[in-house]
């Protein structure tokens, strides 16, 4: 990761794209607090979070492949963040059911992750992040493990949910079609730097590599 | 076509190859069966009665199980955090620590027993041993636990390190991003993920230490009613001509080992990654 400066508006859907190894995942992990930068600052609503550990940053993180905890049911996965924050069980249940309804995974709540499809896993992972009502949602290639036919449908659903709740979202993607569906703006990263920031419609005019 | 059908189809060719490779396996299996059955078949009902009515024998059996279970639990209590640190962290001197942890595994147990005996003859060792009146370790059951723990723990740490290596560290990243601090992500995510490795490390440690003989005799002797355990009982009974009682003890140890193996095969070794 080299010198990089990026500002994202509240409620914006920002997509980060670029070739493999360009630093997209590193940037998202820096924002999430899972990696520490050697220099620089990260500010959220004007306040520096660089010294804040990841568990206090109040961000929602959806990793590649979903990474659902295999020994917990879907309900327990979604409730995990509320459980560690010691939210009482009645409120926890209500919030889990509300967000499951929003994301469309209510029928999966008592299932184990093992039997879920790629798309279902990603939706549960999204619900797990949204239930915490984060200030920023970080999506690391959220549809990469989904088959091609379902990808655009899932992207449209994610975008619809994001517009409904208005959460600021940073989404990593390799796919231009996906980017066109969801993005308000697109950042193109190459070799650890942010090379371009553009409208989705301008993407075809700019070389990515 | 099912996976089983596919596998059987692929081995239809070159069966003579499989047959030749199976010969050493067959020979070794026959040796094991012959040894175990020759021991078990020699046991007589009168020998069993003699063993179960002898209070010294019963004390020896109880002491063996109690000390080995305590040592195994202590080994796991150390191995879980130690294995996690070795798996997840790179620190200066890590390779040295890693190598040192292999020593109790590689060294003959008798040498470890000798080292403990020498240590408890130093002023520091005597001070530690006499913390309680009458002594804690030398010629005491505490010494049995200590010897078993030192030898068993190294193996437990190895197993736990492999167990945590097999668990994807990204699960803990996800947990932290969801609000779990380091302790919570360790207890709620990493440890349950490595649960079957914890069972495996306890069983493997127990299997290793249950039959320890030489180092225990060196440090604790084999005092009837105080430090006599099953392996030393087998030795003493065989030496004094009571082979039949030694055989009963041997059969008990075989049964205990088979139960441990069954637990290991059922639960141990399954992690998620």
Interface residues (C-beta under 8 A of the other chain):
Chain A: X29 X32 X33 X34 X53 X54 X55 X56 X58 X59 X60 X61 X63 X67 X69 X70 X71 X80 X81 X83 X84 X85 X128 X129 X132 X138
Chain B: X168 X170 X171 X173 X174 X175 X176 X177 X178 X179 X180 X181 X184 X188 X189 X192 X193 X195 X272
